[in-house]
Amino acid sequence: MWLLQMFSFDIKPKQSYSLTKYEGEIKMKVDTSKCVGCGACMAVCPAKAIDYKDGKAFIDTTKCVGCQTCVSVCPMQAITIED
């Protein structure tokens, strides 16, 4: 979270998203080697599905709705769609 305060970047999603869950269709994953724990993804997640473990983003797949907002705001490109 400390990086979020140090850097000034726009963390607002560019569009609004429905909170309809698309179970099994879209899953996000965090590359912990790229995540710097800045808090941008957690700040914009409409489902409040992102928390931090050991200073890195962690996505709770039971809460994630697959809107991909976190992907679009991550400055390190650490969050991607799981294959």
C-alpha positions as CSV (number, residue, x, y, z in Angstrom):
1,M,0.0,0.0,0.0
2,W,2.9,2.3,0.6
3,L,3.6,2.5,-3.2
4,L,0.1,3.7,-3.8
5,Q,0.9,6.8,-1.7
6,M,4.3,7.4,-3.4
7,F,3.2,7.3,-7.0
8,S,0.4,9.3,-8.6
9,F,-1.5,7.3,-11.1
10,D,-5.1,7.0,-12.1
11,I,-6.7,3.9,-10.5
12,K,-10.2,4.6,-11.6
13,P,-11.7,2.0,-13.9
14,K,-12.4,3.3,-17.4
15,Q,-15.9,1.8,-17.4
16,S,-18.4,0.4,-14.9
17,Y,-18.9,-3.3,-14.5
18,S,-21.7,-5.5,-13.5
19,L,-21.1,-7.6,-10.4
20,T,-22.6,-10.7,-12.0
21,K,-20.3,-13.6,-11.3
22,Y,-19.2,-15.6,-14.3
23,E,-18.2,-18.7,-12.4
24,G,-15.7,-20.8,-14.2
25,E,-15.4,-18.6,-17.2
26,I,-12.8,-16.0,-16.2
27,K,-10.2,-16.3,-13.5
28,M,-7.5,-13.9,-12.6
29,K,-4.1,-14.8,-11.3
30,V,-1.3,-12.7,-9.7
31,D,2.3,-13.1,-10.7
32,T,3.9,-12.5,-7.3
33,S,7.3,-11.9,-8.8
34,K,5.9,-8.8,-10.5
35,C,3.5,-7.6,-7.8
36,V,4.9,-4.8,-5.7
37,G,1.9,-4.5,-3.3
38,C,0.9,-1.0,-4.4
39,G,-2.8,-1.4,-3.7
40,A,-4.1,-0.2,-7.0
41,C,-6.0,-3.5,-7.7
42,M,-7.5,-3.6,-4.2
43,A,-8.7,0.0,-4.4
44,V,-10.7,-0.6,-7.6
45,C,-12.1,-4.1,-7.1
46,P,-15.9,-3.8,-7.2
47,A,-16.3,-7.2,-5.6
48,K,-13.7,-6.6,-2.8
49,A,-12.0,-9.9,-3.8
50,I,-8.4,-8.7,-3.5
51,D,-6.5,-8.8,-0.3
52,Y,-2.8,-9.0,0.5
53,K,-0.7,-11.9,1.7
54,D,3.0,-11.4,2.5
55,G,2.8,-7.9,0.9
56,K,1.5,-9.3,-2.5
57,A,-2.0,-9.2,-4.0
58,F,-4.1,-12.2,-3.5
59,I,-7.4,-12.8,-5.4
60,D,-10.2,-14.6,-3.6
61,T,-11.7,-16.6,-6.4
62,T,-14.9,-17.2,-4.5
63,K,-15.6,-13.4,-4.5
64,C,-14.0,-12.5,-7.9
65,V,-16.6,-11.7,-10.6
66,G,-14.1,-11.7,-13.5
67,C,-14.6,-8.0,-14.4
68,Q,-10.9,-7.6,-15.1
69,T,-10.7,-4.1,-13.5
70,C,-7.6,-5.2,-11.6
71,V,-5.9,-6.2,-14.8
72,S,-6.5,-2.8,-16.3
73,V,-5.1,-0.8,-13.3
74,C,-2.1,-2.9,-12.3
75,P,1.0,-0.7,-13.1
76,M,3.3,-3.7,-13.0
77,Q,1.0,-5.9,-15.2
78,A,1.1,-8.6,-12.4
79,I,-2.5,-9.6,-12.8
80,T,-3.5,-11.6,-15.8
81,I,-6.3,-13.9,-17.0
82,E,-5.6,-17.4,-16.0
83,D,-5.3,-19.8,-18.9
